[in-house]
């Protein structure tokens, strides 16, 4: 059986960022992916240069992104770890440059507390942790800084996560895992209202697992925690559509965005901002109309 839903609120209406700014969750939030890595699965090397990274971030904001998510380590299937010093070298100059000219919130995509701390010092507002706080220092950092954290489910590590992933029931297993990580965060003093959960599409899941999680998104929403979806350009979309080039899966990604908005998901981590902004806004408008009939 799934864990009991945590319904202490229906929905957080906003997240409190660094410097007491806020991010509204009243409408779908588009989180633009900015990988400053040489080896990410669909855009590795495209934005590793500082000027290219800043220019791409500007373009995503112009296209409708609400948040820019900066990552210095690829988490594609089979990826090897990148140490903290190298991640800091990659992400901190970019975050500093973005903070100097953009008002938009910035998140740092890292599983290492030392990298997250350096990113917050450079001007980041949110921590996006695909390991859900496996670094023993991560939750203490979040509690001290009072920033939001995204807790994502990942089976194992990127290097091994796609080696025959198995679950008793994928949705129940992922919910139970996230439930445990939430408890661990709360025990370290993390503010409940600052937690976002992510089912981890593609992180140790087969195509069938991913489809089940997408079909069950309302169960994650029923937890009471804001949900982020990261289905952008993932391999399973190519298996469904036959599109072999990851960068050509924008339309398929937008389909998952629209379906997830209808299920109550509020944050969407995407590479192709404009098409997903439009899909989210239309789905949100339809959902609001349906709820007000």
Phi, psi and omega in degrees: 000146178291157176296153180299141180294144177265097187251042179288341168214158177284315180201134167295129181274346178198160171250143178266120185268179172302151181062023173063017168285166182231155174239113181288140175250017181293329174235164181304136181258122178264121181254110182278131183278126175233091180272115177258061185229158176272353193221019176296156196293329184240346183218023182303129179087346184291330186230026181289335177281140185302312182298319179295322180295314181295318180297319180294321178298316177303315181297322178292320177297315179299329182277353175118010177290142177263332183223146172249125182254112186259124181232138181247011179218126177290138174243025176294157177305130179089356183291143175270158181291149173244130187289166186299316183299318180290321176299316179299317180300325182281315192269327188296313179300324179293314180297318178300317180293319179294317181297328182291338185231351182242142174272345185296146174300148179237132173247154176248130181262096180205152176258002185251124184299322181296323177291316179300318180297316179296323179293319177297319178298329181278349178126004177289158185244336190222147173251127177249103188248105182289349177263000178058041172083031178291332171295123185300341182263355188293312184292325177297321177297313181299316179297319181294318185274340179070029183260161175290153174225138173263123178256116184246147175274129173223132177274108180076222181238158179307325183295334187233357193295337180262013177275086176057059179293137181224148178219155170290309170212116194301316183294313180297317181296318181292318177299317180295321177297312181296324177302317179293322180289326174298314178300319179296320178295315180298323180295335179268002176097009177292136179290125180306324183287356181253011182258131173241143179245154183219123182291349174075052178303128177084355182261082184080044180219144170279174175302318179297319177299314181299318180294322177296316179298318178296320178293335184256018183302329180298333177291326176289319178298323181294347177296338184093348178267142174302143183247136172249140178245133178234070181262001192302122173061016187293157186301323182299330177294324176292324178294328180283315188266342186083006179278112186273336181270120185303320183293348180264013183258025182296316181295319178296320177298317181299328176297318178293325179297313181297316179297320182289324175301316180298331179277350178106004176294144186242342181233140186225114180269112189223155174271321186259095193289310190301310184295325179283329173299314181294316180298317180296317183293320179293314179298322179294318179296317179296317180297318178296319179296319180295323182285343183252013179287000000 
